[in-house]
Amino acid sequence: YLGLGVVYSIKRQFDSAEYCFRKAIALKSPYPEAHSNLANFFDIKGQPDSALAQYAIAISQNPDAMIPYMNRAKIFLKTGKFDEAIADYGKVIQLDKNMGEAYYLRSRAYALKGNKPQALQDVEKAKTLGFAGIDPKYYEELKK
């Protein structure tokens, strides 16, 4: 059911996708991967509150899984909850100190919050880790 839910989500067959994710959760508990995928589904549908609730369940069931933290932080970032995004990216970094993308995205959250020195520090760390997705204009702006 989990795989079918993912396929239905990609095909934007939302009723079928939600049914499959909920069926997977009903058949196996705890099932953090299913909650995480259901959260992704809600994010695709533009329902951030429902997505955040499902990520919280996934994280409570497996606090050492990085993907739910990364995805939840992206929603926090999109919805202007910068402190929460910073905390989740920090958790990802705690789990994997070499995750350049997490440093870069946390840099974005710091910048949006107005903490330019911390944003610069994180983007430079992402750069030293070899993260290739750094926006050069963003980096140059932080260095000014």
Backbone as CSV, one residue per row, in Angstrom:
resi,resn,N_x,N_y,N_z,CA_x,CA_y,CA_z,C_x,C_y,C_z
1,TYR,0.817,-1.217,0.000,0.000,0.000,0.000,0.853,1.271,0.000
2,LEU,1.977,1.216,0.689,2.843,2.390,0.735,3.335,2.742,-0.668
3,GLY,3.839,1.753,-1.394,4.320,1.993,-2.756,3.215,2.495,-3.672
4,LEU,2.032,1.909,-3.536,0.900,2.367,-4.349,0.548,3.814,-4.025
5,GLY,0.608,4.150,-2.753,0.322,5.528,-2.355,1.281,6.509,-3.003
6,VAL,2.554,6.138,-3.050,3.552,6.999,-3.687,3.240,7.163,-5.168
7,VAL,2.932,6.050,-5.828,2.617,6.100,-7.265,1.383,6.962,-7.511
8,TYR,0.348,6.750,-6.727,-0.864,7.556,-6.894,-0.590,9.043,-6.630
9,SER,0.282,9.330,-5.668,0.636,10.737,-5.394,1.308,11.363,-6.602
10,ILE,2.253,10.636,-7.180,2.968,11.138,-8.353,2.002,11.374,-9.500
11,LYS,1.036,10.481,-9.641,0.047,10.600,-10.719,-1.055,11.589,-10.367
12,ARG,-0.954,12.159,-9.161,-1.913,13.142,-8.668,-3.330,12.571,-8.564
13,GLN,-3.405,11.293,-8.262,-4.677,10.633,-7.980,-4.825,10.615,-6.453
14,PHE,-5.236,11.774,-5.945,-5.151,12.031,-4.519,-6.040,11.146,-3.658
15,ASP,-7.248,10.873,-4.076,-8.117,10.023,-3.263,-7.511,8.637,-3.081
16,SER,-7.013,8.071,-4.170,-6.396,6.740,-4.106,-5.121,6.772,-3.280
17,ALA,-4.332,7.822,-3.428,-3.084,7.938,-2.667,-3.363,7.982,-1.175
18,GLU,-4.275,8.829,-0.772,-4.576,8.945,0.655,-5.112,7.632,1.203
19,TYR,-5.977,6.984,0.451,-6.505,5.684,0.881,-5.360,4.700,1.130
20,CYS,-4.428,4.615,0.197,-3.316,3.667,0.322,-2.422,3.982,1.513
21,PHE,-2.097,5.255,1.713,-1.265,5.610,2.865,-1.971,5.265,4.171
22,ARG,-3.241,5.585,4.252,-3.984,5.303,5.493,-4.140,3.795,5.709
23,LYS,-4.297,3.046,4.634,-4.402,1.587,4.737,-3.070,1.008,5.229
24,ALA,-1.959,1.500,4.712,-0.643,1.043,5.150,-0.453,1.296,6.640
25,ILE,-0.869,2.470,7.093,-0.746,2.823,8.509,-1.641,1.934,9.357
26,ALA,-2.834,1.629,8.867,-3.758,0.781,9.616,-3.234,-0.649,9.740
27,LEU,-2.516,-1.116,8.732,-2.030,-2.493,8.723,-0.746,-2.687,9.526
28,LYS,0.014,-1.614,9.696,1.299,-1.743,10.381,1.517,-0.526,11.266
29,SER,1.699,-0.795,12.544,1.945,0.305,13.457,3.012,-0.123,14.457
30,PRO,4.001,0.668,14.716,4.246,1.967,14.107,4.792,1.816,12.689
31,TYR,4.593,2.837,11.890,5.041,2.827,10.494,5.473,4.244,10.114
32,PRO,6.642,4.680,10.602,7.066,6.060,10.365,7.196,6.412,8.887
33,GLU,7.617,5.452,8.056,7.759,5.740,6.623,6.411,6.074,5.994
34,ALA,5.373,5.388,6.419,4.040,5.668,5.876,3.553,7.044,6.331
35,HIS,3.800,7.377,7.586,3.401,8.713,8.068,4.181,9.801,7.333
36,SER,5.465,9.553,7.088,6.286,10.519,6.368,5.786,10.699,4.938
37,ASN,5.431,9.605,4.296,4.911,9.695,2.929,3.528,10.337,2.891
38,LEU,2.719,10.067,3.890,1.419,10.742,3.971,1.640,12.246,4.165
39,ALA,2.635,12.598,4.946,2.976,14.018,5.121,3.405,14.643,3.795
40,ASN,4.244,13.933,3.029,4.648,14.425,1.709,3.423,14.646,0.826
41,PHE,2.503,13.712,0.890,1.252,13.805,0.135,0.492,15.080,0.500
42,PHE,0.362,15.337,1.811,-0.351,16.548,2.242,0.394,17.804,1.796
43,ASP,1.719,17.743,1.795,2.497,18.887,1.316,2.218,19.132,-0.168
44,ILE,2.205,18.079,-0.959,1.892,18.204,-2.393,0.513,18.828,-2.584
45,LYS,-0.429,18.443,-1.734,-1.797,18.966,-1.829,-1.935,20.384,-1.282
46,GLY,-0.857,20.924,-0.712,-0.935,22.274,-0.165,-1.627,22.333,1.180
47,GLN,-1.465,21.279,1.980,-2.055,21.221,3.319,-0.931,21.117,4.358
48,PRO,-0.238,22.233,4.605,0.942,22.169,5.484,0.637,21.724,6.910
49,ASP,-0.498,22.100,7.461,-0.802,21.703,8.838,-0.953,20.190,8.955
50,SER,-1.632,19.591,7.986,-1.778,18.128,7.994,-0.429,17.456,7.774
51,ALA,0.385,18.033,6.893,1.727,17.485,6.655,2.561,17.549,7.934
52,LEU,2.534,18.683,8.613,3.313,18.831,9.845,2.885,17.820,10.903
53,ALA,1.591,17.572,10.998,1.095,16.593,11.973,1.623,15.193,11.663
54,GLN,1.643,14.832,10.394,2.133,13.502,10.017,3.650,13.393,10.193
55,TYR,4.390,14.467,9.886,5.836,14.436,10.127,6.112,14.276,11.622
56,ALA,5.321,14.926,12.454,5.508,14.800,13.906,5.330,13.346,14.345
57,ILE,4.351,12.665,13.779,4.145,11.245,14.116,5.326,10.415,13.632
58,ALA,5.755,10.647,12.401,6.893,9.893,11.851,8.133,10.086,12.717
59,ILE,8.384,11.321,13.139,9.549,11.619,13.968,9.418,10.975,15.341
60,SER,8.221,10.989,15.906,8.041,10.373,17.223,8.259,8.859,17.147
61,GLN,7.948,8.261,15.996,8.123,6.821,15.830,9.555,6.433,15.479
62,ASN,10.297,7.357,14.868,11.703,7.101,14.538,12.476,8.413,14.600
63,PRO,12.915,8.805,15.797,13.580,10.100,15.957,14.955,10.202,15.304
64,ASP,15.474,9.107,14.800,16.787,9.134,14.154,16.718,9.150,12.638
65,ALA,15.537,9.275,12.081,15.378,9.335,10.620,15.491,10.793,10.180
66,MET,16.405,11.060,9.257,16.662,12.443,8.834,15.600,12.994,7.887
67,ILE,15.055,12.177,7.024,14.163,12.675,5.974,12.939,13.405,6.530
68,PRO,12.257,12.871,7.538,11.113,13.645,8.057,11.516,15.011,8.611
69,TYR,12.678,15.098,9.264,13.152,16.396,9.751,13.417,17.353,8.589
70,MET,14.091,16.848,7.547,14.392,17.697,6.380,13.103,18.212,5.739
71,ASN,12.166,17.309,5.529,10.923,17.705,4.863,10.069,18.619,5.737
72,ARG,10.043,18.340,7.040,9.274,19.207,7.939,9.909,20.591,7.988
73,ALA,11.235,20.650,8.015,11.928,21.940,8.042,11.615,22.755,6.793
74,LYS,11.509,22.095,5.651,11.181,22.813,4.414,9.793,23.448,4.508
75,ILE,8.855,22.743,5.132,7.518,23.327,5.331,7.604,24.497,6.305
76,PHE,8.335,24.317,7.386,8.509,25.428,8.330,9.100,26.640,7.621
77,LEU,10.083,26.403,6.774,10.716,27.495,6.038,9.708,28.198,5.132
78,LYS,8.911,27.401,4.400,7.900,27.967,3.486,6.818,28.745,4.222
79,THR,6.534,28.344,5.456,5.440,28.970,6.198,5.936,30.035,7.177
80,GLY,7.214,30.388,7.082,7.745,31.471,7.902,8.049,31.108,9.341
81,LYS,8.105,29.827,9.650,8.430,29.371,11.010,9.931,29.069,11.057
82,PHE,10.704,30.156,11.071,12.149,30.030,10.904,12.837,29.346,12.081
83,ASP,12.410,29.627,13.304,13.026,28.973,14.460,12.826,27.460,14.410
84,GLU,11.626,27.044,14.013,11.343,25.614,13.912,12.167,24.976,12.795
85,ALA,12.303,25.683,11.682,13.116,25.170,10.581,14.567,25.034,11.021
86,ILE,15.077,26.036,11.704,16.459,26.004,12.191,16.657,24.815,13.132
87,ALA,15.707,24.584,14.002,15.806,23.453,14.943,15.825,22.119,14.201
88,ASP,14.955,21.963,13.211,14.917,20.693,12.473,16.181,20.491,11.642
89,TYR,16.667,21.543,10.987,17.930,21.399,10.249,19.066,21.090,11.219
90,GLY,19.008,21.667,12.398,20.004,21.357,13.420,19.971,19.898,13.822
91,LYS,18.783,19.333,13.907,18.656,17.909,14.241,19.253,17.048,13.131
92,VAL,19.014,17.431,11.888,19.596,16.693,10.761,21.121,16.752,10.843
93,ILE,21.653,17.923,11.128,23.100,18.088,11.245,23.646,17.269,12.413
94,GLN,22.901,17.202,13.483,23.297,16.374,14.623,23.375,14.897,14.213
95,LEU,22.446,14.474,13.372,22.422,13.081,12.912,23.490,12.801,11.858
96,ASP,23.821,13.817,11.045,24.829,13.659,9.999,25.554,14.987,9.801
97,LYS,26.702,15.105,10.424,27.463,16.363,10.391,27.995,16.708,8.993
98,ASN,27.913,15.791,8.058,28.398,16.016,6.696,27.284,16.323,5.701
99,MET,26.092,16.613,6.179,24.943,16.882,5.325,24.961,18.348,4.907
100,GLY,25.669,18.638,3.825,25.828,20.007,3.353,24.516,20.700,3.043
101,GLU,23.574,19.949,2.505,22.272,20.544,2.168,21.589,21.095,3.417
102,ALA,21.691,20.391,4.538,21.054,20.862,5.778,21.689,22.161,6.253
103,TYR,23.014,22.270,6.150,23.677,23.531,6.512,23.205,24.668,5.600
104,TYR,23.120,24.362,4.301,22.706,25.398,3.349,21.273,25.861,3.623
105,LEU,20.383,24.922,3.820,18.984,25.294,4.053,18.816,25.984,5.405
106,ARG,19.598,25.548,6.393,19.545,26.258,7.677,20.075,27.677,7.508
107,SER,21.068,27.837,6.637,21.568,29.175,6.315,20.435,30.051,5.783
108,ARG,19.625,29.485,4.895,18.488,30.238,4.345,17.529,30.667,5.448
109,ALA,17.273,29.755,6.382,16.371,30.093,7.490,16.958,31.209,8.354
110,TYR,18.253,31.106,8.652,18.901,32.170,9.421,18.835,33.502,8.682
111,ALA,19.064,33.477,7.381,19.026,34.719,6.594,17.631,35.330,6.623
112,LEU,16.611,34.515,6.459,15.240,35.023,6.479,14.863,35.562,7.849
113,LYS,15.482,35.007,8.871,15.244,35.493,10.229,16.024,36.766,10.521
114,GLY,17.010,37.086,9.645,17.798,38.302,9.825,19.139,38.080,10.486
115,ASN,19.542,36.827,10.663,20.814,36.520,11.300,21.856,36.222,10.213
116,LYS,22.359,37.291,9.607,23.289,37.168,8.484,24.608,36.493,8.874
117,PRO,25.211,36.803,10.031,26.467,36.126,10.387,26.318,34.599,10.488
118,GLN,25.244,34.155,11.110,25.033,32.705,11.230,24.713,32.096,9.865
119,ALA,23.973,32.824,9.040,23.665,32.353,7.689,24.946,32.171,6.888
120,LEU,25.838,33.129,6.985,27.114,33.034,6.269,27.938,31.855,6.776
121,GLN,27.972,31.684,8.073,28.735,30.570,8.654,28.210,29.231,8.124
122,ASP,26.898,29.073,8.079,26.327,27.809,7.609,26.542,27.598,6.113
123,VAL,26.428,28.644,5.312,26.623,28.464,3.879,28.089,28.138,3.595
124,GLU,28.993,28.710,4.356,30.412,28.382,4.179,30.699,26.940,4.594
125,LYS,30.031,26.462,5.624,30.176,25.060,6.029,29.639,24.144,4.929
126,ALA,28.496,24.494,4.362,27.931,23.705,3.263,28.906,23.648,2.096
127,LYS,29.549,24.782,1.846,30.518,24.856,0.747,31.720,23.954,1.028
128,THR,32.241,23.987,2.247,33.393,23.138,2.580,33.039,21.656,2.524
129,LEU,31.766,21.338,2.730,31.325,19.943,2.645,31.066,19.508,1.202
130,GLY,31.198,20.449,0.267,31.037,20.110,-1.143,29.616,20.163,-1.649
131,PHE,28.715,20.806,-0.895,27.333,20.920,-1.372,27.304,21.788,-2.630
132,ALA,26.778,21.226,-3.710,26.833,21.884,-5.020,25.653,22.815,-5.296
133,GLY,24.642,22.823,-4.441,23.441,23.598,-4.726,23.440,25.019,-4.203
134,ILE,24.594,25.554,-3.887,24.661,26.904,-3.320,24.442,27.946,-4.413
135,ASP,23.500,28.835,-4.170,23.226,29.943,-5.087,24.349,30.970,-4.937
136,PRO,25.150,31.171,-5.993,26.287,32.094,-5.874,25.880,33.524,-5.516
137,LYS,24.741,33.979,-6.022,24.269,35.338,-5.705,23.939,35.448,-4.211
138,TYR,23.299,34.427,-3.692,22.968,34.395,-2.266,24.245,34.439,-1.429
139,TYR,25.220,33.631,-1.785,26.481,33.574,-1.056,27.191,34.928,-1.096
140,GLU,27.248,35.526,-2.251,27.915,36.839,-2.373,27.193,37.908,-1.552
141,GLU,25.874,37.860,-1.544,25.087,38.830,-0.765,25.391,38.691,0.726
142,LEU,25.545,37.461,1.191,25.852,37.246,2.615,27.242,37.777,2.961
143,LYS,28.161,37.726,2.031,29.538,38.155,2.305,29.676,39.673,2.369
144,LYS,28.676,40.427,1.898,28.757,41.893,1.903,28.584,42.450,3.298
